[in-house]
């Protein structure tokens, strides 16, 4: 059974030759067809020299390029690949077409490990879980590496944007095709900006909703779930994009409870719900690791309405000078974020109350506006690197911001009050213990202040950033401690 490899490309001169040569070395491959979307970097010439048949796409867009490749392909099995793959396993073709050759699959998706994939995690898989739950376990529904029988391609609709791969996937399933997923190891794609990821997500959401409508999968309850999915997506897509090459961006990171808020959100919430005694068993319990504690606390609020969480986040008083401090730092060019191990449903409201740029927190799940007691740990707080001591902590969140938002440790200010801020304090250029809850916190910080957050502007390096007093009030009545 022969294989035609089809590779839609746009400005992939740096990677296309290696992919073409790798495919042509496999005896199964009859031809490699590269469909060019108007590249200006010499991709077409490089691919031709490597041995590919190169076509110019009839219409800008990946779906049109795939259709152009299908139209000229000679083989029964068509393997679609991405043109920007930097490293792939040498037996890629064998792994991908094996299930079709052996007669137990009609379409084979590749699964792989990679550094990115936020649109898959935050948009595609949650939407599939709502409308096509039987497909939700597939790890890479958006992946462009797919092998498929030509006969099946006659029965599906190919979109002409980023939704083409998930649309093909859903259509094949609904037409009764046998699906398989094979592991091809680790691959690396070129990373995309947050703006590009946002555009990609919109197109993918549109296609999944279109298929849900076409296959009569829409219901009012499912549409209500869309609000929750949008909230979850927003929680991870609000980070600032990395700065331009050579530019320096300064960050100011604040703890939420006891620092921006006068009090602890989770304690006030538990009191309102009559769960204060139960919360005391878990709060600051050193015998539980941070992940177990977070999940245990989340379970306490099973059945609570989202409005209660939002009311508490709105009603808790802010600490002295919180708004003026955040605004003054932003005016001075800082990107200001809240980093908390509490829940995003509260952190996002507090962020908006003080006009900060973003918030990092764990994501409590809601269904029809009611807490399920389940929590998705923040990818930032649970980042793979940044702290060897904790599975989830603010030190890991710092490393996440380094990797995804251009944070530089020495150009970062961190402000907090508790032991869970110490890992963050030890990495940044300037750290401030605000009304520290222990001596360890004070010792870990560069400075300690006790009265108002505005005391930050009495410290070395920050005096020139002072906000102007409003209506004659003295914003600096409280002296700094040191």
URJOKA-V959962 format. One record per residue. N is the residue number from 1. RES is the residue in one small letter. PSI is psi in radians with two decimals (none if undefined). D_FIRST is the distance of its C-alpha to the first C-alpha in whole Angstrom. Layout:
# URJOKA-V959962
[[N | RES | PSI | D_FIRST] [N | RES | PSI | D_FIRST]]
This chain:
# URJOKA-V959962
[[1 | x | 1.98 | 0] [2 | x | 2.85 | 4] [3 | x | 2.29 | 7] [4 | x | 2.16 | 10] [5 | x | 2.19 | 13] [6 | x | 2.20 | 16] [7 | x | 1.77 | 20] [8 | x | 2.38 | 23] [9 | x | 2.68 | 26] [10 | x | 1.86 | 29] [11 | x | 1.01 | 31] [12 | x | 0.60 | 29] [13 | x | -0.53 | 30] [14 | x | -0.38 | 31] [15 | x | -0.33 | 27] [16 | x | -0.64 | 25] [17 | x | -0.75 | 25] [18 | x | -0.69 | 24] [19 | x | -0.77 | 21] [20 | x | -0.83 | 19] [21 | x | -0.68 | 20] [22 | x | -0.76 | 19] [23 | x | -0.73 | 15] [24 | x | -0.36 | 15] [25 | x | -0.32 | 16] [26 | x | 2.22 | 13] [27 | x | -0.30 | 10] [28 | x | -0.45 | 7] [29 | x | 2.11 | 9] [30 | x | -0.56 | 10] [31 | x | 2.68 | 13] [32 | x | 2.11 | 15] [33 | x | 2.05 | 17] [34 | x | 2.13 | 21] [35 | x | 1.99 | 23] [36 | x | 2.28 | 26] [37 | x | 0.65 | 29] [38 | x | 0.65 | 32] [39 | x | 2.58 | 32] [40 | x | 0.18 | 35] [41 | x | 0.21 | 35] [42 | x | 0.26 | 33] [43 | x | -0.80 | 29] [44 | x | -0.77 | 28] [45 | x | -0.72 | 29] [46 | x | -0.77 | 28] [47 | x | -0.69 | 25] [48 | x | -0.80 | 25] [49 | x | -0.52 | 26] [50 | x | -0.20 | 23] [51 | x | 0.13 | 21] [52 | x | 2.68 | 20] [53 | x | 2.12 | 20] [54 | x | 2.23 | 23] [55 | x | 2.67 | 24] [56 | x | 2.23 | 27] [57 | x | 2.52 | 27] [58 | x | -0.27 | 28] [59 | x | 2.39 | 30] [60 | x | 2.28 | 31] [61 | x | 2.52 | 29] [62 | x | -0.72 | 26] [63 | x | -0.75 | 25] [64 | x | -0.69 | 26] [65 | x | -0.69 | 24] [66 | x | -0.75 | 21] [67 | x | -0.68 | 21] [68 | x | -0.71 | 22] [69 | x | -0.72 | 18] [70 | x | -0.67 | 16] [71 | x | -0.53 | 18] [72 | x | -0.17 | 17] [73 | x | 2.49 | 13] [74 | x | -0.35 | 11] [75 | x | 2.85 | 8] [76 | x | -0.56 | 7] [77 | x | 2.30 | 7] [78 | x | 2.21 | 11] [79 | x | 2.02 | 12] [80 | x | 2.33 | 16] [81 | x | 2.76 | 19] [82 | x | 2.61 | 22] [83 | x | -0.14 | 24] [84 | x | 0.30 | 27] [85 | x | 2.20 | 25] [86 | x | -0.71 | 28] [87 | x | 2.22 | 26] [88 | x | 2.76 | 23] [89 | x | 2.58 | 21] [90 | x | -0.39 | 20] [91 | x | 0.56 | 17] [92 | x | -0.85 | 16] [93 | x | -0.79 | 13] [94 | x | -0.80 | 12] [95 | x | -0.73 | 14] [96 | x | -0.69 | 13] [97 | x | -0.14 | 10] [98 | x | -0.89 | 10] [99 | x | -0.55 | 12] [100 | x | -0.77 | 9] [101 | x | -0.66 | 7] [102 | x | -0.12 | 10] [103 | x | 0.26 | 11] [104 | x | 0.18 | 14] [105 | x | 2.64 | 14] [106 | x | -0.41 | 13] [107 | x | 2.33 | 15] [108 | x | 2.13 | 15] [109 | x | 2.56 | 18] [110 | x | 2.43 | 20] [111 | x | 2.61 | 23] [112 | x | 2.88 | 25] [113 | x | 2.57 | 29] [114 | x | 2.98 | 31] [115 | x | -0.53 | 34] [116 | x | -2.41 | 34] [117 | x | 0.38 | 33] [118 | x | -0.61 | 36] [119 | x | -0.66 | 35] [120 | x | -0.86 | 32] [121 | x | -0.71 | 35] [122 | x | -0.33 | 38] [123 | x | -1.03 | 36] [124 | x | -0.94 | 33] [125 | x | -0.71 | 33] [126 | x | -0.70 | 36] [127 | x | -0.71 | 36] [128 | x | -0.66 | 32] [129 | x | -0.54 | 35] [130 | x | -0.85 | 37] [131 | x | -0.51 | 35] [132 | x | 1.15 | 32] [133 | x | -0.44 | 33] [134 | x | -0.21 | 30] [135 | x | -0.05 | 28] [136 | x | -0.34 | 31] [137 | x | -0.17 | 29] [138 | x | 2.31 | 26] [139 | x | -0.56 | 27] [140 | x | 1.13 | 26] [141 | x | -0.36 | 26] [142 | x | -0.09 | 26] [143 | x | 2.46 | 24] [144 | x | 0.05 | 22] [145 | x | 1.85 | 19] [146 | x | 2.39 | 16] [147 | x | 2.41 | 13] [148 | x | 2.54 | 12] [149 | x | 2.42 | 11] [150 | x | -0.69 | 12] [151 | x | -0.58 | 14] [152 | x | -0.60 | 16] [153 | x | -0.41 | 17] [154 | x | -0.31 | 19] [155 | x | 0.00 | 21] [156 | x | 2.89 | 22] [157 | x | 2.16 | 25] [158 | x | 2.02 | 24] [159 | x | 2.90 | 28] [160 | x | 0.63 | 29] [161 | x | -2.79 | 30] [162 | x | -0.24 | 30] [163 | x | 0.01 | 29] [164 | x | -0.71 | 26] [165 | x | -0.74 | 24] [166 | x | -0.54 | 26] [167 | x | -0.77 | 26] [168 | x | -0.75 | 22] [169 | x | -0.85 | 22] [170 | x | -0.80 | 25] [171 | x | -0.79 | 24] [172 | x | -0.77 | 21] [173 | x | -0.80 | 23] [174 | x | -0.34 | 25] [175 | x | 0.04 | 23] [176 | x | 0.22 | 22] [177 | x | 2.64 | 19] [178 | x | 2.14 | 18] [179 | x | 2.58 | 18] [180 | x | 2.74 | 18] [181 | x | 2.23 | 20] [182 | x | 2.57 | 19] [183 | x | 2.18 | 22] [184 | x | 0.31 | 21] [185 | x | -2.52 | 25] [186 | x | 2.40 | 27] [187 | x | 2.76 | 27] [188 | x | 2.22 | 29] [189 | x | 2.87 | 29] [190 | x | 2.38 | 32] [191 | x | 2.69 | 35] [192 | x | 2.62 | 36] [193 | x | 2.82 | 40] [194 | x | -0.62 | 41] [195 | x | -0.75 | 42] [196 | x | -0.70 | 38] [197 | x | -0.65 | 37] [198 | x | -0.76 | 40] [199 | x | -0.72 | 38] [200 | x | -0.77 | 35] [201 | x | -0.73 | 36] [202 | x | -0.74 | 38] [203 | x | -0.70 | 35] [204 | x | -0.74 | 33] [205 | x | -0.75 | 36] [206 | x | -0.78 | 36] [207 | x | -0.74 | 32] [208 | x | -0.72 | 32] [209 | x | -0.67 | 36] [210 | x | -0.80 | 34] [211 | x | -0.63 | 31] [212 | x | -0.70 | 34] [213 | x | -0.80 | 36] [214 | x | -0.59 | 33] [215 | x | 0.32 | 33] [216 | x | 0.78 | 36] [217 | x | 0.02 | 36] [218 | x | 2.42 | 39] [219 | x | 2.85 | 43] [220 | x | -0.64 | 46] [221 | x | -0.66 | 46] [222 | x | -0.68 | 42] [223 | x | -0.58 | 44] [224 | x | -0.51 | 47] [225 | x | -0.36 | 44] [226 | x | -0.59 | 43] [227 | x | -0.73 | 47] [228 | x | -0.71 | 46] [229 | x | -0.68 | 42] [230 | x | -0.69 | 44] [231 | x | -0.74 | 47] [232 | x | -0.69 | 44] [233 | x | -0.76 | 42] [234 | x | -0.59 | 46] [235 | x | -0.53 | 47] [236 | x | -0.11 | 44] [237 | x | 0.15 | 44] [238 | x | -0.02 | 47] [239 | x | 2.58 | 48] [240 | x | 2.62 | 49] [241 | x | 2.66 | 46] [242 | x | 2.59 | 47] [243 | x | 2.92 | 49] [244 | x | 2.70 | 49] [245 | x | 2.26 | 48] [246 | x | -0.28 | 52] [247 | x | 2.60 | 53] [248 | x | 2.22 | 55] [249 | x | 2.30 | 55] [250 | x | 2.38 | 57] [251 | x | 2.55 | 57] [252 | x | 2.06 | 59] [253 | x | 2.24 | 58] [254 | x | 2.39 | 60] [255 | x | 2.75 | 60] [256 | x | -1.10 | 61] [257 | x | 2.21 | 63] [258 | x | -0.11 | 66] [259 | x | -1.13 | 66] [260 | x | -0.72 | 65] [261 | x | 2.49 | 66] [262 | x | 1.52 | 69] [263 | x | -3.10 | 68] [264 | x | 2.19 | 65] [265 | x | -0.85 | 62] [266 | x | -0.56 | 61] [267 | x | -0.80 | 65] [268 | x | -0.70 | 66] [269 | x | -0.79 | 63] [270 | x | -0.67 | 64] [271 | x | -0.74 | 67] [272 | x | -0.52 | 67] [273 | x | 0.08 | 65] [274 | x | 0.46 | 67] [275 | x | 0.36 | 64] [276 | x | -0.76 | 67] [277 | x | -0.72 | 67] [278 | x | -0.70 | 64] [279 | x | -0.63 | 63] [280 | x | -0.45 | 65] [281 | x | -0.43 | 63] [282 | x | -0.55 | 60] [283 | x | 2.21 | 62] [284 | x | 0.49 | 62] [285 | x | 1.85 | 61] [286 | x | -0.25 | 61] [287 | x | -0.29 | 59] [288 | x | 2.44 | 56] [289 | x | 2.94 | 54] [290 | x | -0.55 | 53] [291 | x | -0.80 | 50] [292 | x | -0.73 | 51] [293 | x | -0.77 | 55] [294 | x | -0.79 | 53] [295 | x | -0.66 | 51] [296 | x | -0.74 | 54] [297 | x | -0.71 | 56] [298 | x | -0.70 | 53] [299 | x | -0.47 | 53] [300 | x | -0.45 | 57] [301 | x | 0.37 | 57] [302 | x | 2.26 | 54] [303 | x | -0.10 | 55] [304 | x | 2.46 | 57] [305 | x | 2.53 | 57] [306 | x | -0.61 | 56] [307 | x | -0.56 | 59] [308 | x | -0.79 | 61] [309 | x | -0.76 | 59] [310 | x | -0.66 | 59] [311 | x | -0.77 | 63] [312 | x | -0.75 | 64] [313 | x | -0.56 | 62] [314 | x | -0.59 | 64] [315 | x | -0.49 | 67] [316 | x | 2.33 | 67] [317 | x | 2.56 | 70] [318 | x | 2.70 | 68] [319 | x | 2.81 | 70] [320 | x | 2.20 | 73] [321 | x | 0.15 | 72] [322 | x | -0.88 | 68] [323 | x | -0.82 | 67] [324 | x | -0.64 | 69] [325 | x | -0.83 | 68] [326 | x | -0.79 | 64] [327 | x | -0.73 | 65] [328 | x | -0.70 | 67] [329 | x | -0.69 | 64] [330 | x | -0.69 | 62] [331 | x | -0.54 | 64] [332 | x | 0.03 | 65] [333 | x | 0.04 | 61] [334 | x | 2.53 | 60] [335 | x | 2.10 | 56] [336 | x | 2.24 | 58] [337 | x | 2.64 | 56] [338 | x | 2.27 | 56] [339 | x | 1.96 | 55] [340 | x | 2.61 | 55] [341 | x | 0.29 | 54] [342 | x | -2.74 | 55] [343 | x | 2.51 | 53] [344 | x | -0.55 | 52] [345 | x | -0.54 | 54] [346 | x | -0.77 | 57] [347 | x | -0.65 | 56] [348 | x | -0.66 | 55] [349 | x | -0.76 | 58] [350 | x | -0.70 | 60] [351 | x | -0.80 | 58] [352 | x | -0.52 | 59] [353 | x | -0.58 | 63] [354 | x | 0.04 | 63] [355 | x | 0.59 | 61] [356 | x | 2.90 | 59] [357 | x | -0.58 | 55] [358 | x | 2.92 | 53] [359 | x | 2.48 | 53] [360 | x | 2.19 | 51] [361 | x | 2.94 | 51] [362 | x | 2.65 | 49] [363 | x | 1.85 | 48] [364 | x | 2.41 | 49] [365 | x | 2.48 | 47] [366 | x | 2.55 | 49] [367 | x | 2.11 | 48] [368 | x | 0.67 | 50] [369 | x | 0.14 | 52] [370 | x | 2.37 | 53] [371 | x | 2.33 | 52] [372 | x | -0.14 | 50] [373 | x | 0.03 | 51] [374 | x | 2.64 | 48] [375 | x | 2.37 | 47] [376 | x | 2.06 | 44] [377 | x | 2.42 | 46] [378 | x | 2.24 | 46] [379 | x | -0.48 | 43] [380 | x | -0.89 | 46] [381 | x | -0.42 | 48] [382 | x | 0.42 | 45] [383 | x | 2.68 | 44] [384 | x | -0.45 | 42] [385 | x | 2.89 | 45] [386 | x | -0.35 | 49] [387 | x | 2.20 | 50] [388 | x | -0.25 | 50] [389 | x | -0.61 | 53] [390 | x | 2.51 | 51] [391 | x | -0.54 | 48] [392 | x | 2.08 | 49] [393 | x | 3.04 | 52] [394 | x | -0.38 | 53] [395 | x | -0.69 | 52] [396 | x | -0.64 | 49] [397 | x | -0.65 | 49] [398 | x | -0.80 | 51] [399 | x | -0.63 | 48] [400 | x | -0.73 | 46] [401 | x | -0.56 | 48] [402 | x | -0.82 | 48] [403 | x | -0.50 | 44] [404 | x | -0.24 | 44] [405 | x | 0.11 | 47] [406 | x | 0.33 | 48] [407 | x | 2.44 | 51] [408 | x | 2.18 | 53] [409 | x | -0.82 | 55] [410 | x | -0.26 | 58] [411 | x | 0.41 | 58] [412 | x | 2.38 | 58] [413 | x | 2.36 | 61] [414 | x | 2.39 | 61] [415 | x | 2.25 | 63] [416 | x | 3.12 | 63] [417 | x | -0.19 | 66] [418 | x | 3.04 | 64] [419 | x | -0.53 | 62] [420 | x | -0.04 | 59] [421 | x | -0.17 | 60] [422 | x | -0.74 | 60] [423 | x | -0.62 | 57] [424 | x | -0.75 | 57] [425 | x | -0.68 | 60] [426 | x | -0.19 | 60] [427 | x | -0.46 | 57] [428 | x | 2.94 | 58] [429 | x | -0.78 | 61] [430 | x | 2.26 | 64] [431 | x | 2.50 | 64] [432 | x | 2.11 | 67] [433 | x | 2.04 | 68] [434 | x | 1.98 | 69] [435 | x | 0.96 | 71] [436 | x | 2.41 | 70] [437 | x | -0.07 | 69] [438 | x | 2.81 | 70] [439 | x | -0.57 | 71] [440 | x | -0.68 | 68] [441 | x | -0.78 | 67] [442 | x | -0.73 | 70] [443 | x | -0.54 | 69] [444 | x | -0.33 | 65] [445 | x | 2.74 | 66] [446 | x | -0.74 | 68] [447 | x | 2.82 | 70] [448 | x | 2.36 | 72] [449 | x | 2.70 | 73] [450 | x | -0.35 | 75] [451 | x | -1.33 | 76] [452 | x | 2.63 | 74] [453 | x | -0.39 | 70] [454 | x | -0.26 | 72] [455 | x | -0.31 | 74] [456 | x | -0.63 | 71] [457 | x | 0.08 | 72] [458 | x | -0.05 | 75] [459 | x | 2.69 | 73] [460 | x | 2.34 | 73] [461 | x | -0.20 | 70] [462 | x | -0.06 | 70] [463 | x | -0.53 | 74] [464 | x | -0.02 | 73] [465 | x | 0.16 | 70] [466 | x | 2.33 | 73] [467 | x | 2.65 | 73] [468 | x | 2.41 | 76] [469 | x | 2.59 | 78] [470 | x | 2.27 | 78] [471 | x | 0.69 | 81] [472 | x | 0.01 | 83] [473 | x | 2.62 | 82] [474 | x | 1.83 | 82] [475 | x | -0.16 | 78] [476 | x | 0.67 | 79] [477 | x | -0.50 | 82] [478 | x | 2.16 | 80] [479 | x | 2.69 | 80] [480 | x | 2.62 | 77] [481 | x | -0.70 | 78] [482 | x | none | 77]]
